[in-house]
């Protein structure tokens, strides 16, 4: 229905455009020179341009959507302060151009005044945007720090501009992302793609009880992020119909918006490294903040169960780190003092080997 309405509007525009061109040509006396009836020419031009735009409407629609997407992509690269200052600078430049261009309209030379006015508008509009964005630090100091304009100028010079973070399904379901954002360690905008939301809804509607609960928890986490305004959250509508896998769509979106993917999926981590996309893995973050244990350190712990190898016992620290106690099988259920013999760091986490003191 929307496409039909758009086609009708474009056809009317085409008819008006054709009539307008014929009127312009008539003003130059072309029709009098040829010796044709003006009314018939008006109708002919209107029909030709109306049919032309009727045929070209689908292609023009696709072109408009592509230009809009490209414009949105480029706009995401700029900070909000830059956009606001650029808009203010543009308005001031256009006001100055309006005042300067008034005498130009009074020139007796045909079309020269209009052409000169257009150049003046373009020049002062461009000048206004450039001056406003390049002098934003001075403007910030003049206007006042309460507007927070240009506050990120120094960090931008140092290359610390926060890039957008794109959430995948696994990290949303995991739930720890809300707590991490609450601490303030995550900067920038959190982008939630619509195709990830779609996958999350499918999981929440699953017939499997476990999957259904995980999906609903993920939706609850997103609601918490938005309602509590922990961080700036944006829903992104970009999709890649030619790609079926959600992980590949995430990487393509990250390349498009120059962002980073937030995940706890080990396989996605590896694929992203291969394609040169930056990934923030919260499992790696969890491993990085675990307490450092060195060989020779002593600790008191409770042996929980038997290990894989003969005679081994297993114990766990408060953060979930597993400790393998050599000869600890006979101490299962007891609290003993052990000495750390070695520490093994793997992609899955940290494993500590110890023996009874």
C-alpha positions in Angstrom: 0.0 0.0 0.0 2.8 2.4 0.9 4.6 1.7 -2.4 1.5 2.5 -4.4 1.0 5.8 -2.5 4.7 6.7 -3.1 4.3 5.8 -6.8 1.3 8.1 -7.1 3.0 11.0 -5.4 6.1 10.5 -7.6 3.9 10.4 -10.7 2.2 13.7 -9.7 5.7 15.3 -9.0 6.8 14.0 -12.5 3.8 15.7 -14.1 4.4 19.0 -12.3 8.1 18.8 -13.1 7.3 18.2 -16.8 4.9 21.1 -17.0 7.5 23.3 -15.2 10.2 22.5 -17.7 7.8 23.2 -20.6 6.9 26.6 -19.0 10.7 27.4 -18.6 11.3 26.5 -22.3 8.2 28.6 -23.3 9.7 31.6 -21.5 12.8 31.3 -23.7 10.5 31.5 -26.7 11.5 28.0 -28.0 7.9 26.9 -28.7 7.2 30.1 -30.7 10.3 29.5 -32.8 9.1 25.9 -33.5 5.5 27.0 -34.0 3.6 24.4 -31.9 0.6 24.9 -29.6 1.8 25.6 -26.0 -1.0 23.6 -24.3 -0.3 20.4 -26.1 3.4 20.7 -25.3 2.6 21.2 -21.6 0.4 18.1 -21.6 3.0 16.1 -23.5 5.8 17.0 -21.2 3.7 16.3 -18.1 2.7 12.8 -19.4 6.3 12.0 -20.4 7.8 13.0 -17.0 4.9 11.5 -15.1 5.4 8.1 -16.8 9.2 8.3 -16.4 9.0 8.9 -12.6 6.2 6.2 -12.3 8.7 3.7 -13.8 11.7 4.9 -11.9 10.0 5.1 -8.5 11.3 1.6 -7.2 14.8 2.4 -8.2 14.6 5.9 -6.7 13.3 4.4 -3.5 16.2 1.9 -3.3 18.6 4.8 -4.0 17.1 6.9 -1.3 17.3 4.1 1.2 20.9 3.5 0.3 21.8 7.2 0.7 19.9 7.3 4.0 21.8 4.3 5.3 25.2 5.7 4.2 24.3 9.1 5.8 23.3 7.4 9.1 26.5 5.3 9.1 28.6 8.5 8.6 26.6 10.3 11.2 27.2 7.6 13.8 31.0 8.3 13.6 30.5 11.9 14.9 29.9 12.8 18.5 26.5 14.4 19.5 28.3 17.6 20.5 29.9 17.9 17.1 26.5 17.5 15.4 24.9 20.1 17.6 27.7 22.7 17.1 27.8 22.0 13.4 24.0 22.6 13.1 24.3 25.9 15.1 27.2 27.0 12.9 25.3 26.2 9.8 22.3 28.3 10.9 24.5 31.3 11.8 26.3 30.9 8.4 23.0 30.9 6.5 21.7 34.0 8.4 24.9 35.9 7.4 24.6 34.6 3.8 20.9 35.8 3.7 21.9 39.4 4.8 24.8 39.5 2.3 22.8 38.1 -0.6 20.0 40.6 -0.4 21.8 43.3 -2.5 22.8 40.7 -5.0 19.1 40.0 -5.9 18.8 43.7 -7.0 21.4 43.3 -9.8 20.0 44.0 -13.2 22.0 41.3 -14.8 19.7 38.3 -15.5 20.4 35.1 -13.4 23.7 36.6 -12.0 22.1 37.7 -8.8 20.6 34.2 -8.1 23.9 32.4 -9.0 25.9 34.7 -6.8 23.4 34.3 -3.9 23.7 30.5 -4.2 27.5 30.7 -4.0 27.3 32.9 -0.9 24.9 30.5 0.8 27.2 27.5 0.1 30.3 29.4 1.2 29.0 30.8 4.5 27.1 27.5 5.3 30.3 25.5 4.9 32.3 28.2 6.8 29.8 28.1 9.7 30.1 24.3 10.1 33.9 24.3 10.0 34.4 27.1 12.5 31.8 25.8 14.9 33.3 22.2 15.0 37.0 23.3 15.0 36.6 25.9 17.7 34.4 23.8 20.0 36.8 23.9 22.9 36.8 27.7 22.8 33.0 27.8 22.5 32.8 25.4 25.5 34.9 27.7 27.6 32.8 30.7 26.6 29.4 29.2 27.0 30.2 27.3 30.2 31.0 23.8 31.3 27.4 23.1 32.3 26.5 22.4 28.7 29.3 19.8 28.5 30.2 21.0 25.0 33.6 19.9 23.9 34.3 18.0 27.0 35.5 15.1 25.1 37.9 17.2 22.9 41.0 16.2 24.8 40.1 12.5 24.7 39.4 12.8 21.0 42.9 14.3 20.4 44.4 11.5 22.4 42.5 8.9 20.3 40.2 7.9 23.2 36.9 8.4 21.4 34.6 5.6 22.6 33.4 3.4 19.8 30.0 1.8 19.8 29.6 -1.7 21.4 27.4 -4.3 19.6 25.8 -6.9 21.8 25.4 -10.5 20.6 22.7 -12.9 21.8 25.0 -14.9 24.1 26.2 -11.9 26.1 22.7 -10.6 26.6 21.5 -14.0 27.9 24.5 -14.2 30.1 23.3 -11.2 32.1 26.6 -9.9 33.4 26.7 -7.0 30.9 24.2 -5.0 33.0 26.5 -5.2 36.1 29.6 -4.4 34.0 27.9 -1.3 32.5 26.8 -0.2 36.0 30.4 -0.1 37.1 31.2 2.5 34.3 33.9 0.4 32.6 31.9 0.3 29.4 31.9 3.6 27.5 30.1 4.7 24.3 26.7 3.5 22.9 25.4 -0.1 23.2 24.0 -1.2 19.9 21.4 -3.9 19.9 20.7 -5.1 16.3 17.2 -6.0 15.4 18.3 -9.4 14.1 19.7 -10.2 17.6 16.4 -9.1 19.1 14.6 -11.4 16.7 16.8 -14.4 17.7 16.3 -13.5 21.4 12.5 -13.5 20.9 12.6 -16.9 19.2 14.6 -18.3 22.1 12.1 -16.8 24.6 9.2 -18.5 22.7 11.0 -21.9 22.6 9.1 -25.0 23.6 12.2 -26.0 25.6 11.8 -24.7 29.2 15.5 -24.0 29.7 15.9 -22.0 26.4 12.7 -20.1 27.2 13.9 -19.0 30.6 17.3 -18.0 29.1 15.6 -15.9 26.4 13.3 -14.2 28.8 16.2 -13.4 31.1 17.9 -11.8 28.1 14.9 -9.6 27.4 14.7 -8.6 31.1 18.4 -7.6 31.0 17.7 -5.3 27.9 14.7 -3.8 29.7 16.9 -3.1 32.7 19.6 -1.4 30.6 17.0 0.9 29.0 14.7 1.6 32.0 17.6 2.3 34.4 19.4 4.3 31.8 22.7 2.7 32.9 24.2 3.4 29.5 23.1 4.8 26.1 21.2 2.0 24.3 20.3 2.1 20.6 18.3 -0.4 18.5 19.9 -0.8 15.1 17.7 -1.7 12.1 20.4 -2.7 9.7 20.1 -6.2 8.3 22.0 -8.2 5.8 19.5 -10.4 4.0 22.2 -12.1 1.9 23.7 -13.5 5.1 21.9 -16.2 7.2 24.2 -16.5 10.2 23.7 -14.0 13.0 27.4 -14.0 13.9 28.5 -12.9 10.4 25.8 -10.2 10.5 27.3 -8.9 13.8 30.8 -8.7 12.2 29.5 -6.9 9.1 27.6 -4.4 11.3 30.7 -3.8 13.4 32.7 -3.0 10.3 29.9 -0.7 9.1 29.7 1.4 12.3 33.4 1.0 13.2 32.4 -0.6 16.5 33.3 -3.5 18.7 31.4 -6.7 19.4 30.6 -7.6 23.0 30.3 -11.4 23.4 31.3 -14.4 25.5 31.2 -16.7 22.5 34.7 -18.2 22.0 34.1 -19.2 18.4 32.8 -15.7 17.5 35.9 -14.4 19.1 38.2 -16.4 16.8 36.2 -15.6 13.6 36.3 -11.9 14.5 40.1 -12.0 15.0 40.4 -13.6 11.5 38.3 -10.8 9.9 40.0 -8.0 11.8 37.0 -7.0 13.9 37.6 -6.0 17.5 35.9 -8.1 20.2 35.4 -7.6 23.9 34.9 -11.0 25.5 33.5 -10.8 29.1 34.9 -14.2 29.9 38.3 -12.9 29.2 37.5 -9.9 31.4 36.3 -12.2 34.2 39.6 -14.2 34.0 41.7 -11.0 34.0 40.2 -9.7 37.3 40.6 -13.0 39.2 43.1 -12.8 42.0 46.6 -13.5 41.0 48.0 -16.7 42.7 51.8 -17.4 42.5 53.6 -20.8 43.1 54.6 -21.1 46.8 51.6 -19.2 48.2 49.6 -20.9 50.9 45.9 -21.0 51.3 43.2 -22.7 53.3 40.4 -24.4 51.4 37.8 -27.2 51.5 38.3 -30.3 49.2 34.9 -30.8 47.5 35.2 -33.9 45.4 37.5 -36.3 43.6 39.6 -35.3 40.6 40.0 -37.0 37.3 43.5 -38.4 38.0 44.1 -41.0 40.7 44.3 -39.5 44.2 43.4 -36.0 43.2 40.9 -33.8 45.0 39.2 -30.7 43.8 38.5 -27.4 45.6 37.2 -24.1 44.4 37.8 -20.4 45.2 35.0 -17.9 45.7 35.3 -16.8 42.1 34.9 -20.3 40.8 38.6 -21.0 40.0 39.3 -24.7 40.3 42.2 -26.0 42.4 43.5 -29.5 41.9 45.0 -30.8 45.1 47.5 -33.6 44.6 46.8 -36.5 47.0 43.6 -34.6 48.1 41.2 -37.5 47.6 41.5 -38.7 51.1 40.7 -35.1 52.4 37.3 -34.8 50.7 34.9 -32.9 52.9 37.8 -31.5 55.1 39.3 -28.0 55.2 43.1 -28.2 54.8 46.1 -25.9 54.2 47.7 -26.2 50.8 50.7 -24.8 49.0 50.4 -23.7 45.3 52.7 -25.6 43.0 51.8 -24.2 39.6 49.2 -22.1 37.8 47.8 -23.0 34.3 46.1 -20.2 32.3 43.9 -21.4 29.4 41.2 -19.7 27.2 38.6 -21.4 29.3 39.9 -20.0 32.6 42.6 -20.4 35.2 43.5 -23.7 36.9 45.6 -24.0 40.0 47.6 -27.0 41.1 48.5 -27.4 44.8 49.6 -29.9 47.4 48.9 -30.3 51.1 51.2 -28.2 53.3 
